[in-house]
């Protein structure tokens, strides 16, 4: 399959730059796979689509401030602090680090994307605010670097002090303090994601209570969102693309809830990938591991019965997953309708329920 077949036109003004004040006020496009039709609804209607025997599957991974700014040691650097991170120019040794995942047991070595990457060689050191220092210790196959933080304290504590919320590049503004709460689901628990599982951003405690009142169970999985979820696909042929590994876990209690369900309703593509990676190994059970599962048209779903998801960028693994579940023609037609009706797109945008 040509990756170019999974493209669509999106006017830039439809890319949401700010979240709605009310999480549950989003619009929701409901796509009916069997009837090959859709209807415009509100996310507040979401609980109406659940009932006894359903299990709502949430990704409870928590976003941490994964974007760090520093400078190469020994190089005179621009002042850090008042510079707008979204418009930062890489002059005089300034460096941007986008942490992806911890790769050492002590939490001090991390895979990261580095800008400007070409200048950052193995052995080079980076100085951050607050005295934190890191050293480039390896280079990966996707161009990422491994950084070891030279500190006696928990690096997560340092990240919380000096890090920035890793808003996606299509949000054309710097992160703000309010994003630390808003770019986070209300059920986020397990710290480790560098991007929010955005379909979950629409939920409020009241909406979750209404889902339970309809007779649905609620279960959590954890997949820490990293490069495997958001990296661009570079191969022109879909089948040639590969995704980066991401860590996931399911505890015994949540596995039992899902195993007893009549229908699994996955909130977000990360929940789908976790479910399908787990089910590929047999009946769902408590487990943890890594997955690079790549879901595209032709994939045989083992357990996912419905998906709530945001709208995704063209030519991405996320859009391919949606096309695999809904059918490519129906999914892309629904996207064109969403554009015509001026839905808000991407992380802070509206959502789609596929049943």
N, C-alpha and C positions, 0 to 999 in steps of 0.2 A: 504494500500500500504506500502511495505517495503521501508524505507528510503535508504537502500542499493542499490535499483534499480536505484537511481539517483546519480551514481558515475561514474567517468571516470579517466583515467590515464593521468597525466600531468607532463612531465619532468620539474624539477625545473628551468632549464635555460630558459623556456618560460615565466616565471613570470617577467613582466616588472619591473625593479628597478628604471628606470628613464623615465621621459616623453620625447616625441619627441620635438625637438626644434620648429617644426612647428606643431601646434595643428591639423591642417587639413590633415596632411600627413599620418594619420593612414590607415591601410587596413580595408576593410569592407566586411564581408561575407554576401551576400544577400540570404535569405532563402525564397523560394516561397512555402507557405503552401499548396495551391491547387494542384500545380504540383509536390510537394514533391521532390524538387530539390534545388540546391544552385549554386551560382557562386561567384567567387572572384572578388571584385571590390575595388576601392579606396573610402575613405570617401568624397573626393572632388566630387564624382559622386552623392552624396546624393540628391542634389536638383533635379536631373533628375527624381527622383521617386515621386515628388510632382506635384500637379497641382491645378487648380481652384476647390474649394470645400473642399480642405484639410485644416486642422488646425493643425499646429505643436504645441504640448503642452510641455512646458518647466517647469522644477522645478527651481524657482529662489531663493531657499534657499542658504544662504551664510555660508560657513564654518568659525568657529572661532577657535582660538588656545585653544583647549579643553584639552590638556594634560599638567598637572601641576606636578612639582616635589617639594617635601618638606621633612620635617622630623617631627617625633612625638615630641611634646614639652616635655622637661624634659629628653630627651634621647640624648646622644652625637651623632651627625650625621656626616656622611661623607660630605666633601665639595661639594657644589652644584655649577655647572657652567661648569667646564671642563670635568665632567663625561659625557661619551657618553650615552644619554638616552636609546639607543637601547640595550646597554650591561650593564645597571645599575644593580648592585647587591644590594639586599635588606638587607643591614647590618647596624648596628649602628643606627637604627631608620629611615632610608631612606624610603620614601613613594612615590608612583606614584598615581595620581588621574586622572581618565579619566571622564570628565564631560559628562553627557548624556542629561539632560534637566533641565531647571528651573522649580521649583514646587511651588514657592511663588510669590505673586503679586509684591513684591519689588525686585525680581530677585536675592535675596541673599541666597535662599535655592535651592540646586541642587541635583538631583539624580546623582550618580557617581559610577563608578567601582573603587575599591581601591585595590592596591597591596602593600604589602602582606595583603590580606583581613582578615585572621584569627585573626591577632593581633589588628585590629582596631575595638574597641568596642564603643558602644554608650557613649557619654560624653568625649571621647578622643579628644584632640586638635592637629592640624597640623600647623606648621609654614612654610610659603613659602617665597621665595625671596621678597625683597621690603617691608617686614613688614606685608604682608597679612597673616591673621590667619583664620583658619576654625575649626569648631567643628562638630563631628559626632553626629547627633541628632536622627537617626533612621536607621533601616535595612529593606530592601525589600525582596520580595519573590524570586527574581532572584539572590540574593546575593549582590545586589547593596546597597550602603549606601546613606543616605540623609545628606548632608553637609550644614551647615549654615556658610556663610562667615561673619566674625566679622569686618565690615568696614562701614564707613559712606559714602563712595563713591560708584559709580556704579561699581559692580564687573567686568563687561565687560571691563572697562578701565584697570583694574588690569590684567585680562586675556591677553589682547593685549600686555601688557608690559612683562609678565613673562611666558606666555603660549607657548607651542610648537604645531606645526601643527600636527594633529592626523593622521599621515600616518598609513595605515593598517599594521598589524604585519608581513605580507608576504613581505613587502618592508624592506629588511634587511640592513637598514642604518638609521642614525639619520636624522631628518628633517633639512633642510637648509633654509636660508632666501628666496631663490628663490621659495621654495614650497608654501610660503604664497600667491604668485600670481598664480603659475601653478596648484596647487591643489584647483582650484577655477574656476568656469565657467565664461565666459565673461559677462553673463547676471545675475550673482548672485546679489541679492538685499537685501533679508530679512535675517538678521543674526540669526543663531540658530542651524545649523547643525554641527554634530561632525564627519561627513564623507561626502565627495563630492558626489553629484549625478553624477557619473562618465561618463555616456553616454553623458552628456553635455560638457565634457572637450574637445571634438573634434571640437566644433563650434568656428568660428571666426566671427567678424562682417561682413566680406565679404560673408561667407557662408550663414548667415542669410539673407543678402540682396538678394542673389541669390534665396533663398527659396521664398521670397516675390515676386521677379520678375517672378517666375513660376506661380504666382497667389494664393499661399498659404497664409493663415492667420497665425499669430503667437500669441499664448496666453500663459500666465503664471499661474501656480498654485504654491503653497508653501507647501511643506512637509518637516519639519525639521527632517533630518535623525538622528535616534538614535538607541537604542538597538533593536527596532522592525525590522529594516532593516538588520543589520549585525550580530545579535546574532546567534550562532550555534543552530541547532536543535538537541535536546537531546533525543527525543522520537524515538524509533526504528520504530514505526508505524506512518506514516505521519499524519493520522487523529487525533492523540493524541497530536500533537504539538500545541503550542500557541505562539503568538507573543506579544511583548510588545507594548503598545500604543505609537503612535507618533502624533504630532499636525499637522494639515493641515488647509489651508484656500484658498478660491477662491473668488475674488472680482466680483462684478456684471458685469463689463465691459468684463473681460476675460470669464466669464460664458456665456455671450451673444455671443461672438465669437465662442465658442465651440458648443453652442446649434444650431447655424446656419450652422455648417459644415456638409459636406457629409461624411467625414472620419476624425477621430481623430488619429493623428500620435503621439504617446507618446514617448518622449525622456526619457528613463530610467524607471526602475521598480518602482521608487518612484512616477513618474507621473502616471503610470498605477494604482498603488494602490490608489492614490488620486482620479483619475477619477472614478474608480470602487466603491470606498467608497461613493463618492458623488452621483453617479447614483443609488446606492442601496436605496437611499432615495427618488427617483423620478427624474423627468427631471432636468438636470443640472442647477444650480442657484448659486448665491453668497451665501457662507456659510463658517463656520469655526467650527472646532471641533477636536476630537481625533479619531484615527482609529487603530484597531489591525487586520485589514483585512488580511487574510492568503489565498493566491491564489495558488492552486495546481491542478494537472490534475483532470478534472471533473468540474472545475469552469465554470460557464456560464458568459462570458463577456457581459456586457451591452452596451459598447460604444467604446472600444478600437479597432481601425481598423488596426493599424500597430505599431510596436515597434522598436525603435533603442535602443540597449543595449550593454553594454560591456560583456565580457565573465566572468562567475561567478564560484565561488568555488564549488566543489562537495558537495552534501548533504546539500545544503543551501536553504532557502526559495526563494532566487533570482533565482536559477536554476529551482526550482519547478515552479515558475511563468512562466519562459520561456517555460518549457515543457507543461504547461497548455495551452499556446497560440499557440505554433507551433506543438504540438503533441510530446509525449515523444520520440518515435522512431526516428522521423525526427530530433528533437533537439539534441539528443545524437549522432546521426550519423554526424550531422553538426559539433558538437564539436570534434569528432574524426578526421574529415577532417581538422579542424583548427589546431589541434595538428600536424597532418602529414605535413601540409603546414607551420608549424612554425609561426603561428600567435602569437602576443604578448598578454598575458593574464592579466586580472584583472584591477585594477584601472588606471594605466598608460598605459594600453595595447590598442589593437585594438577593433573593434566593430562589431556588427551583426545587420543587418536590417531584420526584419521578416515582410513580407507583405502577 
